[in-house]
Amino acid sequence: MKTLVITDLHLSNKIRGLLTAQTECLSRIFKEENPDEAIIMGDVFMSRKPSPTVLLALKKVLDEHKGNISFTILRGNHDSETKADDGVTALSLFNEAGVVDIITHTTTDNLTNRVYIPHYENEQRIIEALRSVPKGYRVFGHFGFSGSLNSAGDSDFTIPLREFRNSCMLGHIHHFHERTLDLEEEEIRIKLTCLGTPYTTNFNESGKGNFYAILEGDKVTYKEVTHGPKHIVVNYDDIAEAAEDLNNTDYFKVVQVHVSKLSDTDNHLIAQDLLGMFPIDCLEVKYKPIYDGEVENYYDPATSLFDLTRDVLEAYVDNSPVELDKKQLMEGLDKINENKESHN
């Protein structure tokens, strides 16, 4: 049994030509690998409410390959209609027994010794799912853990590594990395893998590698994708150094060029120049900061610029769509104030 594992497709038609480049990249991977099955670990869509164009694009890819490949698709946070953890997702439109299996809630497959854990806003549900995984089963999920960063560079999960008792492949974290955990008391070693995306999804990912995995029995192989969408960020003064990437027609190139604010050349002339030199699919010209790096700020105001009071906090909770408990917030504020007083 040959299994292809891929994640975080983020299908989107917000840039002309991007959706076609994404689906062609996927189809090329499916054709080259010719797997028996494919597991897509969430964030199939960029938007929680994908447009008909995006839905039809996914349907086309599945229809093209589901005669030869069975698909298991997990619900990611971008695929959930809301943050209610109710499992409602547009992916359910594609559910087809034995052909396309949509995982909306935690599912255990005893035939393959796998557990599928989709995205939950409530971390405790993920932790409870991890604790209930039978020994020796492999986990496929869409979530992070303490110390991992999401695509925006934020740490949005606090699940401790001690909660992982089985080898896991995870979506949600866009940069590929793998770590080995030794569970000494059980004398076993597990692998925790963040698979990353098959192509870049924003300019913050410029320069990173993109991968998918192939499972054959106990053997796992990671393969780098060298085609499809590619975000490139480059300084205009260093454009020659990026010429190889900018000329590579295997990629759909979304390029952001940084120019100096002191430049005498108009941005539209720079854009015309670059589009004439390179086969760029989408170009954004952006000013870079006048100063490179951060300058330390020594400003120390004599008086407080803002005081967090009970009135301010109560007004915020009463007038904002938050799910935070007012009593707990007030208790937290009291502890902050007590800490301030102890240091004065």
Buried (B, 14 or more C-beta within 10 A) or exposed (E): EBBBBBBBBBBBBEEEEBBEBBBBBBBBBBEEBEBEBBBBBBBBBBBBEBBEEBBEBBEEBBEBBBEEBBBBBBBBBBBBBEEEBEBBBBBBEBBEEEEBBBBBBBBBBEEEBBBBBBBBBEBEBBBBBBEEBEEEBBBBBBBBBEEBBBBEEEEBBEBEEEBBBBBBBBBBBBBBEEEEBEEEEEEBEBBBBBBBBBBBBBBBBBEBBBBBBBBEEEEBEBBEBEBBBBBBBBEBEEBEEBEEBBEBEEBBBBBBBBBBEEBEEEBEEBBEBBEEEBEBBBBEBEEBEEEEEEEEEEEEEEEEEEEEEEEEBBEBBEEEEEEEEEEEBBEEBEEEEEEEEEEE
